[in-house]
């Protein structure tokens, strides 16, 4: 017979939005865009209790459980330190987990002790290929919106070679320059280029699924600043040196740049705005 003491109210801390009902803890995340399902039996560690977690989208239900699953132990060797005790180390409890968790096309299977090392952690995980989008194209466009350079993603063109080709093409691509005024009155030159990326659905053996789903295409205005921008400039972290915005249909360099300047921006120190001054053609940064 299990000891009924496990059924007592447990004020388990799981998130900033916890509700407790006897042995149950109900938690919900504010980010409702997260889609996660799963169930995990957790042994707990270092005095924590055995419990079961149920995941359904943004909600988590935790049920306290009898000690049906005991944590593992890991020996921590401290004999090399001057302060080490005669035992030369200590045993540390390591939690065990059994179950699964799935969200956004990523599946995790837990089947034992959960250490901090990928070599000893008992977990298997994988992005499911029938849920993934694969990148197939990167394109650059000139000042008139005409195709300047394009790279189709192939299995034999990846890694550093693909990055180097893309970097050289980006530097050679015609760019527009504009003068903007930062929140503190400093004038900065913004250099813009138009790029576009395409993704198709399915990876590996499941590439054929792209026949039934429309490709994802994203056209952006890539923006580089000649000096730091924003309220964090001059700090240890530094201000913004580059960013990008999605472009609207039919939009070109100046229209997208004006729209960017009309928006309110935010960094760690607060909100700020920049002002569009005009073209910087012929002006050196």
VENGI-V264576 format. One record per run of one state. SS is the DSSP state (~ for helix, > for strand, _ for the rest). FROM is the first residue (numbers start at 1). TO is the last residue. If there is no record, write none. Layout:
BEGIN
ss->SS from->FROM to->TO
ss->SS from->FROM to->TO
END
This chain:
BEGIN
ss->_ from->1 to->3
ss->~ from->4 to->7
ss->_ from->8 to->17
ss->> from->18 to->21
ss->_ from->22 to->23
ss->> from->24 to->28
ss->_ from->29 to->35
ss->> from->36 to->42
ss->_ from->43 to->50
ss->> from->51 to->56
ss->_ from->57 to->58
ss->> from->59 to->64
ss->_ from->65 to->71
ss->> from->72 to->77
ss->_ from->78 to->88
ss->> from->89 to->94
ss->_ from->95 to->95
ss->> from->96 to->103
ss->_ from->104 to->105
ss->> from->106 to->113
ss->_ from->114 to->122
ss->> from->123 to->127
ss->_ from->128 to->128
ss->~ from->129 to->131
ss->_ from->132 to->132
ss->> from->133 to->141
ss->_ from->142 to->146
ss->> from->147 to->152
ss->_ from->153 to->153
ss->> from->154 to->154
ss->_ from->155 to->156
ss->> from->157 to->157
ss->_ from->158 to->158
ss->~ from->159 to->172
ss->_ from->173 to->175
ss->> from->176 to->181
ss->_ from->182 to->186
ss->> from->187 to->201
ss->_ from->202 to->203
ss->~ from->204 to->212
ss->_ from->213 to->215
ss->> from->216 to->229
ss->_ from->230 to->239
ss->> from->240 to->246
ss->_ from->247 to->252
ss->~ from->253 to->262
ss->_ from->263 to->264
ss->> from->265 to->267
ss->_ from->268 to->269
ss->> from->270 to->272
ss->_ from->273 to->274
ss->> from->275 to->279
ss->_ from->280 to->285
END
